[in-house]
Amino acid sequence: MKKTEMTVAEAKRLVAEMFANGKNPMEQFGITWEEAESIERNNPGLTLKCPEEPLRLYAY
């Protein structure tokens, strides 16, 4: 199996686990959106921040 195929398989497995037993990811982690937002608001350095994606130019 090629590396990209393995990565896709791992991603599918992870997503399936997050939605297992009819739950959504927040329910799987036992947290509400309000609680997650409160944690992020009160501890901005705790949450992962991704830099803006650099501007990409596409040729059409």
PDB file of N, CA, C and O in Angstrom:
ATOM      1  N   MET A   1       0.854  -1.179   0.000  1.00  0.00           N
ATOM      2  CA  MET A   1       0.000   0.000   0.000  1.00  0.00           C
ATOM      3  C   MET A   1       0.898   1.239   0.000  1.00  0.00           C
ATOM      4  O   MET A   1       1.866   1.316   0.756  1.00  0.00           O
ATOM      5  N   LYS A   2       0.567   2.195  -0.849  1.00  0.00           N
ATOM      6  CA  LYS A   2       1.340   3.428  -0.939  1.00  0.00           C
ATOM      7  C   LYS A   2       1.066   4.312   0.268  1.00  0.00           C
ATOM      8  O   LYS A   2       0.042   4.179   0.938  1.00  0.00           O
ATOM      9  N   LYS A   3       2.000   5.214   0.531  1.00  0.00           N
ATOM     10  CA  LYS A   3       1.868   6.097   1.694  1.00  0.00           C
ATOM     11  C   LYS A   3       0.583   6.921   1.629  1.00  0.00           C
ATOM     12  O   LYS A   3      -0.099   7.073   2.642  1.00  0.00           O
ATOM     13  N   THR A   4       0.242   7.455   0.454  1.00  0.00           N
ATOM     14  CA  THR A   4      -0.990   8.251   0.357  1.00  0.00           C
ATOM     15  C   THR A   4      -2.217   7.393   0.619  1.00  0.00           C
ATOM     16  O   THR A   4      -3.177   7.866   1.227  1.00  0.00           O
ATOM     17  N   GLU A   5      -2.205   6.144   0.176  1.00  0.00           N
ATOM     18  CA  GLU A   5      -3.327   5.245   0.444  1.00  0.00           C
ATOM     19  C   GLU A   5      -3.440   4.967   1.936  1.00  0.00           C
ATOM     20  O   GLU A   5      -4.543   4.890   2.477  1.00  0.00           O
ATOM     21  N   MET A   6      -2.293   4.816   2.604  1.00  0.00           N
ATOM     22  CA  MET A   6      -2.302   4.585   4.047  1.00  0.00           C
ATOM     23  C   MET A   6      -2.841   5.810   4.769  1.00  0.00           C
ATOM     24  O   MET A   6      -3.620   5.682   5.714  1.00  0.00           O
ATOM     25  N   THR A   7      -2.434   6.995   4.333  1.00  0.00           N
ATOM     26  CA  THR A   7      -2.897   8.226   4.966  1.00  0.00           C
ATOM     27  C   THR A   7      -4.404   8.374   4.805  1.00  0.00           C
ATOM     28  O   THR A   7      -5.092   8.743   5.756  1.00  0.00           O
ATOM     29  N   VAL A   8      -4.921   8.093   3.626  1.00  0.00           N
ATOM     30  CA  VAL A   8      -6.364   8.169   3.390  1.00  0.00           C
ATOM     31  C   VAL A   8      -7.082   7.146   4.263  1.00  0.00           C
ATOM     32  O   VAL A   8      -8.120   7.457   4.847  1.00  0.00           O
ATOM     33  N   ALA A   9      -6.551   5.939   4.361  1.00  0.00           N
ATOM     34  CA  ALA A   9      -7.165   4.902   5.196  1.00  0.00           C
ATOM     35  C   ALA A   9      -7.173   5.323   6.662  1.00  0.00           C
ATOM     36  O   ALA A   9      -8.166   5.117   7.359  1.00  0.00           O
ATOM     37  N   GLU A  10      -6.072   5.911   7.137  1.00  0.00           N
ATOM     38  CA  GLU A  10      -6.004   6.384   8.521  1.00  0.00           C
ATOM     39  C   GLU A  10      -7.010   7.498   8.761  1.00  0.00           C
ATOM     40  O   GLU A  10      -7.662   7.530   9.805  1.00  0.00           O
ATOM     41  N   ALA A  11      -7.142   8.407   7.812  1.00  0.00           N
ATOM     42  CA  ALA A  11      -8.096   9.513   7.952  1.00  0.00           C
ATOM     43  C   ALA A  11      -9.521   8.982   8.016  1.00  0.00           C
ATOM     44  O   ALA A  11     -10.317   9.439   8.836  1.00  0.00           O
ATOM     45  N   LYS A  12      -9.846   8.025   7.162  1.00  0.00           N
ATOM     46  CA  LYS A  12     -11.190   7.435   7.178  1.00  0.00           C
ATOM     47  C   LYS A  12     -11.470   6.743   8.508  1.00  0.00           C
ATOM     48  O   LYS A  12     -12.569   6.855   9.051  1.00  0.00           O
ATOM     49  N   ARG A  13     -10.470   6.027   9.032  1.00  0.00           N
ATOM     50  CA  ARG A  13     -10.634   5.345  10.318  1.00  0.00           C
ATOM     51  C   ARG A  13     -10.858   6.362  11.437  1.00  0.00           C
ATOM     52  O   ARG A  13     -11.723   6.165  12.290  1.00  0.00           O
ATOM     53  N   LEU A  14     -10.080   7.449  11.435  1.00  0.00           N
ATOM     54  CA  LEU A  14     -10.206   8.481  12.461  1.00  0.00           C
ATOM     55  C   LEU A  14     -11.586   9.136  12.416  1.00  0.00           C
ATOM     56  O   LEU A  14     -12.218   9.334  13.454  1.00  0.00           O
ATOM     57  N   VAL A  15     -12.050   9.470  11.219  1.00  0.00           N
ATOM     58  CA  VAL A  15     -13.369  10.094  11.080  1.00  0.00           C
ATOM     59  C   VAL A  15     -14.453   9.127  11.538  1.00  0.00           C
ATOM     60  O   VAL A  15     -15.397   9.533  12.217  1.00  0.00           O
ATOM     61  N   ALA A  16     -14.330   7.852  11.176  1.00  0.00           N
ATOM     62  CA  ALA A  16     -15.317   6.856  11.605  1.00  0.00           C
ATOM     63  C   ALA A  16     -15.359   6.755  13.124  1.00  0.00           C
ATOM     64  O   ALA A  16     -16.438   6.635  13.705  1.00  0.00           O
ATOM     65  N   GLU A  17     -14.200   6.803  13.773  1.00  0.00           N
ATOM     66  CA  GLU A  17     -14.156   6.753  15.240  1.00  0.00           C
ATOM     67  C   GLU A  17     -14.809   7.981  15.858  1.00  0.00           C
ATOM     68  O   GLU A  17     -15.490   7.873  16.877  1.00  0.00           O
ATOM     69  N   MET A  18     -14.608   9.149  15.250  1.00  0.00           N
ATOM     70  CA  MET A  18     -15.178  10.377  15.814  1.00  0.00           C
ATOM     71  C   MET A  18     -16.698  10.393  15.723  1.00  0.00           C
ATOM     72  O   MET A  18     -17.363  11.053  16.522  1.00  0.00           O
ATOM     73  N   PHE A  19     -17.252   9.668  14.749  1.00  0.00           N
ATOM     74  CA  PHE A  19     -18.702   9.638  14.579  1.00  0.00           C
ATOM     75  C   PHE A  19     -19.298   8.287  14.983  1.00  0.00           C
ATOM     76  O   PHE A  19     -20.425   7.975  14.599  1.00  0.00           O
ATOM     77  N   ALA A  20     -18.561   7.485  15.749  1.00  0.00           N
ATOM     78  CA  ALA A  20     -19.029   6.160  16.161  1.00  0.00           C
ATOM     79  C   ALA A  20     -20.223   6.259  17.103  1.00  0.00           C
ATOM     80  O   ALA A  20     -20.392   7.253  17.810  1.00  0.00           O
ATOM     81  N   ASN A  21     -21.034   5.231  17.103  1.00  0.00           N
ATOM     82  CA  ASN A  21     -22.188   5.106  18.002  1.00  0.00           C
ATOM     83  C   ASN A  21     -23.173   6.257  17.861  1.00  0.00           C
ATOM     84  O   ASN A  21     -23.849   6.617  18.825  1.00  0.00           O
ATOM     85  N   GLY A  22     -23.260   6.834  16.672  1.00  0.00           N
ATOM     86  CA  GLY A  22     -24.224   7.902  16.422  1.00  0.00           C
ATOM     87  C   GLY A  22     -23.900   9.219  17.102  1.00  0.00           C
ATOM     88  O   GLY A  22     -24.757  10.098  17.189  1.00  0.00           O
ATOM     89  N   LYS A  23     -22.668   9.366  17.586  1.00  0.00           N
ATOM     90  CA  LYS A  23     -22.268  10.607  18.258  1.00  0.00           C
ATOM     91  C   LYS A  23     -21.460  11.475  17.311  1.00  0.00           C
ATOM     92  O   LYS A  23     -20.883  10.989  16.339  1.00  0.00           O
ATOM     93  N   ASN A  24     -21.425  12.776  17.610  1.00  0.00           N
ATOM     94  CA  ASN A  24     -20.557  13.673  16.852  1.00  0.00           C
ATOM     95  C   ASN A  24     -19.244  13.824  17.624  1.00  0.00           C
ATOM     96  O   ASN A  24     -19.159  13.398  18.775  1.00  0.00           O
ATOM     97  N   PRO A  25     -18.221  14.422  17.010  1.00  0.00           N
ATOM     98  CA  PRO A  25     -16.928  14.529  17.688  1.00  0.00           C
ATOM     99  C   PRO A  25     -16.989  15.218  19.055  1.00  0.00           C
ATOM    100  O   PRO A  25     -16.304  14.795  19.986  1.00  0.00           O
ATOM    101  N   MET A  26     -17.790  16.257  19.185  1.00  0.00           N
ATOM    102  CA  MET A  26     -17.871  16.947  20.478  1.00  0.00           C
ATOM    103  C   MET A  26     -18.444  16.011  21.541  1.00  0.00           C
ATOM    104  O   MET A  26     -17.976  16.009  22.680  1.00  0.00           O
ATOM    105  N   GLU A  27     -19.446  15.223  21.181  1.00  0.00           N
ATOM    106  CA  GLU A  27     -20.020  14.265  22.130  1.00  0.00           C
ATOM    107  C   GLU A  27     -19.004  13.184  22.483  1.00  0.00           C
ATOM    108  O   GLU A  27     -18.948  12.737  23.629  1.00  0.00           O
ATOM    109  N   GLN A  28     -18.200  12.758  21.506  1.00  0.00           N
ATOM    110  CA  GLN A  28     -17.176  11.742  21.769  1.00  0.00           C
ATOM    111  C   GLN A  28     -16.168  12.247  22.800  1.00  0.00           C
ATOM    112  O   GLN A  28     -15.701  11.481  23.643  1.00  0.00           O
ATOM    113  N   PHE A  29     -15.834  13.542  22.731  1.00  0.00           N
ATOM    114  CA  PHE A  29     -14.878  14.112  23.674  1.00  0.00           C
ATOM    115  C   PHE A  29     -15.538  14.577  24.962  1.00  0.00           C
ATOM    116  O   PHE A  29     -14.847  14.982  25.898  1.00  0.00           O
ATOM    117  N   GLY A  30     -16.873  14.525  25.025  1.00  0.00           N
ATOM    118  CA  GLY A  30     -17.584  14.903  26.243  1.00  0.00           C
ATOM    119  C   GLY A  30     -17.550  16.390  26.529  1.00  0.00           C
ATOM    120  O   GLY A  30     -17.448  16.799  27.686  1.00  0.00           O
ATOM    121  N   ILE A  31     -17.635  17.202  25.488  1.00  0.00           N
ATOM    122  CA  ILE A  31     -17.571  18.650  25.661  1.00  0.00           C
ATOM    123  C   ILE A  31     -18.589  19.305  24.725  1.00  0.00           C
ATOM    124  O   ILE A  31     -18.887  18.778  23.653  1.00  0.00           O
ATOM    125  N   THR A  32     -19.110  20.444  25.134  1.00  0.00           N
ATOM    126  CA  THR A  32     -20.048  21.183  24.292  1.00  0.00           C
ATOM    127  C   THR A  32     -19.290  22.269  23.538  1.00  0.00           C
ATOM    128  O   THR A  32     -18.157  22.604  23.883  1.00  0.00           O
ATOM    129  N   TRP A  33     -19.929  22.814  22.502  1.00  0.00           N
ATOM    130  CA  TRP A  33     -19.302  23.912  21.763  1.00  0.00           C
ATOM    131  C   TRP A  33     -19.096  25.114  22.677  1.00  0.00           C
ATOM    132  O   TRP A  33     -18.085  25.809  22.576  1.00  0.00           O
ATOM    133  N   GLU A  34     -20.045  25.357  23.562  1.00  0.00           N
ATOM    134  CA  GLU A  34     -19.913  26.489  24.487  1.00  0.00           C
ATOM    135  C   GLU A  34     -18.695  26.314  25.385  1.00  0.00           C
ATOM    136  O   GLU A  34     -17.959  27.269  25.635  1.00  0.00           O
ATOM    137  N   GLU A  35     -18.482  25.084  25.873  1.00  0.00           N
ATOM    138  CA  GLU A  35     -17.314  24.826  26.720  1.00  0.00           C
ATOM    139  C   GLU A  35     -16.015  24.993  25.927  1.00  0.00           C
ATOM    140  O   GLU A  35     -15.044  25.558  26.429  1.00  0.00           O
ATOM    141  N   ALA A  36     -16.005  24.502  24.698  1.00  0.00           N
ATOM    142  CA  ALA A  36     -14.812  24.636  23.858  1.00  0.00           C
ATOM    143  C   ALA A  36     -14.505  26.104  23.581  1.00  0.00           C
ATOM    144  O   ALA A  36     -13.348  26.521  23.636  1.00  0.00           O
ATOM    145  N   GLU A  37     -15.536  26.883  23.284  1.00  0.00           N
ATOM    146  CA  GLU A  37     -15.338  28.313  23.035  1.00  0.00           C
ATOM    147  C   GLU A  37     -14.843  29.025  24.283  1.00  0.00           C
ATOM    148  O   GLU A  37     -14.001  29.919  24.192  1.00  0.00           O
ATOM    149  N   SER A  38     -15.352  28.644  25.445  1.00  0.00           N
ATOM    150  CA  SER A  38     -14.920  29.248  26.698  1.00  0.00           C
ATOM    151  C   SER A  38     -13.447  28.940  26.969  1.00  0.00           C
ATOM    152  O   SER A  38     -12.688  29.817  27.382  1.00  0.00           O
ATOM    153  N   ILE A  39     -13.050  27.694  26.735  1.00  0.00           N
ATOM    154  CA  ILE A  39     -11.648  27.309  26.931  1.00  0.00           C
ATOM    155  C   ILE A  39     -10.753  28.126  26.007  1.00  0.00           C
ATOM    156  O   ILE A  39      -9.719  28.642  26.432  1.00  0.00           O
ATOM    157  N   GLU A  40     -11.152  28.242  24.746  1.00  0.00           N
ATOM    158  CA  GLU A  40     -10.345  28.999  23.787  1.00  0.00           C
ATOM    159  C   GLU A  40     -10.280  30.473  24.157  1.00  0.00           C
ATOM    160  O   GLU A  40      -9.220  31.093  24.068  1.00  0.00           O
ATOM    161  N   ARG A  41     -11.401  31.029  24.569  1.00  0.00           N
ATOM    162  CA  ARG A  41     -11.452  32.453  24.933  1.00  0.00           C
ATOM    163  C   ARG A  41     -10.591  32.732  26.167  1.00  0.00           C
ATOM    164  O   ARG A  41      -9.893  33.745  26.216  1.00  0.00           O
ATOM    165  N   ASN A  42     -10.635  31.842  27.162  1.00  0.00           N
ATOM    166  CA  ASN A  42      -9.912  32.064  28.415  1.00  0.00           C
ATOM    167  C   ASN A  42      -8.451  31.626  28.364  1.00  0.00           C
ATOM    168  O   ASN A  42      -7.654  32.039  29.205  1.00  0.00           O
ATOM    169  N   ASN A  43      -8.092  30.796  27.390  1.00  0.00           N
ATOM    170  CA  ASN A  43      -6.723  30.288  27.263  1.00  0.00           C
ATOM    171  C   ASN A  43      -6.292  30.317  25.801  1.00  0.00           C
ATOM    172  O   ASN A  43      -6.104  29.258  25.201  1.00  0.00           O
ATOM    173  N   PRO A  44      -6.132  31.490  25.216  1.00  0.00           N
ATOM    174  CA  PRO A  44      -5.844  31.553  23.783  1.00  0.00           C
ATOM    175  C   PRO A  44      -4.571  30.823  23.371  1.00  0.00           C
ATOM    176  O   PRO A  44      -4.480  30.356  22.235  1.00  0.00           O
ATOM    177  N   GLY A  45      -3.604  30.712  24.243  1.00  0.00           N
ATOM    178  CA  GLY A  45      -2.371  30.011  23.905  1.00  0.00           C
ATOM    179  C   GLY A  45      -2.508  28.503  23.951  1.00  0.00           C
ATOM    180  O   GLY A  45      -1.636  27.788  23.457  1.00  0.00           O
ATOM    181  N   LEU A  46      -3.590  28.008  24.536  1.00  0.00           N
ATOM    182  CA  LEU A  46      -3.795  26.572  24.688  1.00  0.00           C
ATOM    183  C   LEU A  46      -4.263  25.921  23.395  1.00  0.00           C
ATOM    184  O   LEU A  46      -3.933  24.768  23.117  1.00  0.00           O
ATOM    185  N   THR A  47      -5.019  26.651  22.621  1.00  0.00           N
ATOM    186  CA  THR A  47      -5.578  26.079  21.402  1.00  0.00           C
ATOM    187  C   THR A  47      -4.633  26.284  20.230  1.00  0.00           C
ATOM    188  O   THR A  47      -3.859  27.241  20.201  1.00  0.00           O
ATOM    189  N   LEU A  48      -4.703  25.389  19.278  1.00  0.00           N
ATOM    190  CA  LEU A  48      -3.843  25.440  18.109  1.00  0.00           C
ATOM    191  C   LEU A  48      -4.352  26.485  17.138  1.00  0.00           C
ATOM    192  O   LEU A  48      -5.526  26.481  16.767  1.00  0.00           O
ATOM    193  N   LYS A  49      -3.498  27.348  16.741  1.00  0.00           N
ATOM    194  CA  LYS A  49      -3.839  28.364  15.751  1.00  0.00           C
ATOM    195  C   LYS A  49      -3.035  28.083  14.491  1.00  0.00           C
ATOM    196  O   LYS A  49      -1.815  27.924  14.550  1.00  0.00           O
ATOM    197  N   CYS A  50      -3.701  28.023  13.372  1.00  0.00           N
ATOM    198  CA  CYS A  50      -3.028  27.803  12.096  1.00  0.00           C
ATOM    199  C   CYS A  50      -2.845  29.143  11.405  1.00  0.00           C
ATOM    200  O   CYS A  50      -3.784  29.935  11.322  1.00  0.00           O
ATOM    201  N   PRO A  51      -1.647  29.399  10.910  1.00  0.00           N
ATOM    202  CA  PRO A  51      -1.456  30.655  10.176  1.00  0.00           C
ATOM    203  C   PRO A  51      -2.308  30.639   8.919  1.00  0.00           C
ATOM    204  O   PRO A  51      -2.651  29.581   8.391  1.00  0.00           O
ATOM    205  N   GLU A  52      -2.637  31.819   8.457  1.00  0.00           N
ATOM    206  CA  GLU A  52      -3.420  31.916   7.231  1.00  0.00           C
ATOM    207  C   GLU A  52      -2.669  31.225   6.097  1.00  0.00           C
ATOM    208  O   GLU A  52      -1.446  31.314   5.994  1.00  0.00           O
ATOM    209  N   GLU A  53      -3.413  30.550   5.268  1.00  0.00           N
ATOM    210  CA  GLU A  53      -2.793  29.874   4.133  1.00  0.00           C
ATOM    211  C   GLU A  53      -2.208  30.926   3.200  1.00  0.00           C
ATOM    212  O   GLU A  53      -2.873  31.910   2.877  1.00  0.00           O
ATOM    213  N   PRO A  54      -0.974  30.724   2.769  1.00  0.00           N
ATOM    214  CA  PRO A  54      -0.386  31.713   1.856  1.00  0.00           C
ATOM    215  C   PRO A  54      -1.209  31.801   0.575  1.00  0.00           C
ATOM    216  O   PRO A  54      -1.825  30.829   0.138  1.00  0.00           O
ATOM    217  N   LEU A  55      -1.201  32.969   0.002  1.00  0.00           N
ATOM    218  CA  LEU A  55      -1.943  33.198  -1.229  1.00  0.00           C
ATOM    219  C   LEU A  55      -1.423  32.270  -2.316  1.00  0.00           C
ATOM    220  O   LEU A  55      -0.221  32.204  -2.572  1.00  0.00           O
ATOM    221  N   ARG A  56      -2.336  31.561  -2.944  1.00  0.00           N
ATOM    222  CA  ARG A  56      -1.952  30.665  -4.029  1.00  0.00           C
ATOM    223  C   ARG A  56      -2.517  31.205  -5.335  1.00  0.00           C
ATOM    224  O   ARG A  56      -3.660  31.658  -5.406  1.00  0.00           O
ATOM    225  N   LEU A  57      -1.705  31.143  -6.335  1.00  0.00           N
ATOM    226  CA  LEU A  57      -2.135  31.581  -7.654  1.00  0.00           C
ATOM    227  C   LEU A  57      -2.411  30.341  -8.500  1.00  0.00           C
ATOM    228  O   LEU A  57      -1.600  29.415  -8.549  1.00  0.00           O
ATOM    229  N   TYR A  58      -3.532  30.337  -9.144  1.00  0.00           N
ATOM    230  CA  TYR A  58      -3.911  29.201  -9.975  1.00  0.00           C
ATOM    231  C   TYR A  58      -3.974  29.632 -11.434  1.00  0.00           C
ATOM    232  O   TYR A  58      -4.473  30.712 -11.749  1.00  0.00           O
ATOM    233  N   ALA A  59      -3.474  28.799 -12.303  1.00  0.00           N
ATOM    234  CA  ALA A  59      -3.539  29.065 -13.742  1.00  0.00           C
ATOM    235  C   ALA A  59      -4.755  28.346 -14.306  1.00  0.00           C
ATOM    236  O   ALA A  59      -4.965  27.159 -14.054  1.00  0.00           O
ATOM    237  N   TYR A  60      -5.543  29.077 -15.065  1.00  0.00           N
ATOM    238  CA  TYR A  60      -6.730  28.481 -15.688  1.00  0.00           C
ATOM    239  C   TYR A  60      -6.585  28.500 -17.183  1.00  0.00           C
ATOM    240  O   TYR A  60      -7.478  28.043 -17.896  1.00  0.00           O
TER     241      TYR A  60
END
